[in-house]
Amino acid sequence: MQSASKLRKSFRFLNLNRACLLCSQGSSSLICCHCLESIQFFDFELCKGNLMNLPQVKSGLIGCKFERLLALGDYQWPLSHLLSKLKFSQQLSCAKAIATLFTDTLTLSLENRPDLLLPVPLGSSRFASRKFNQAFEIAKYIGDISGIPVEMNAIKRAKNTLPQSSLNAGQRQRNLKNAFELIKPIKARRVALIDDVVTTGATTNALYSLLKTHHPDLQIEVWAGCVTLSR
């Protein structure tokens, strides 16, 4: 893990509500300097810029075909708290905070950046009840900061699936069989699939397989707010 101290000056979004998203104390930024210091980021020098090189990450992603994975850290507090507030309390400022941390920590220093960001699509019934797609919200802010375009209409859910969080690894894979459909060609050489949390990798792996079927030469990596490490 690496320290967040270098992010203090680069955490660029002002907080109009004047309260830290994590501790609710007064703050001129979305996350105050004290909470920022408590975040344990993955050490990307140790894993050579790819979390698939870390045994504690790869061991939980059995059968995943994508070759590169970037995420801020383990799905533990305080990152898990930000993602829960985004997903279940509709606090979209948390998407802005996650995207800012992601770009400041990772993407702005990448030599080979994607040409396009593809957020994981949400099923129609879940979108109707939630009114937003958390993966798209994160992708949108990453795109705003990095200048990488976001495409949200190329892939859709072909069927409404059960929530992945309620299933084990095998059930997740079966739940996602034929779950996605490519509805327009991808006009890019390299893309990043954007998700909030990667647990078993079943969702992003299903999307990877779909894209590779239609675009065999497409380079595909996965970007997420967090990864759930195998315990």
Disulfide bonds with the S-S distance in Angstrom:
none
